[in-house]
Amino acid sequence: MLEKKREVAIVHSASAILFPIEEKVRGYQIHSSVREIGVTTKLKQGEPYRETYAKKAVMFSEEDSSYHKFIDLFLEGKGFPTGYYQVNGYTDFFAKLGEEGEYVKIEANVDFKVLE
């Protein structure tokens, strides 16, 4: 278990918090890519770590045209298209503790509906 410290450095992917999303009615996954790995962030005791969610999506050529239309609609507006969404927010990182460290994974799910 992590010992109590005032500050700890964590090593993670491009974002310390990831938000995979599925639109449950259509069965669409909103994929995003990881641009970097090995990013280091310092967390300080008593200071919350926050990230602002930014919509992004990766489309694969084998996806059908209705999926491509949905992703275009998803990306163009400020909100989400009508639907029922499930978000599996998680973080997984390596906490450096001197020469050693510990792998940590925390996740939480939230679902919400967007009505017309």
Order of alpha helices (4+ residues) and beta strands (2+ residues): beta-beta-beta-beta-alpha-beta-beta
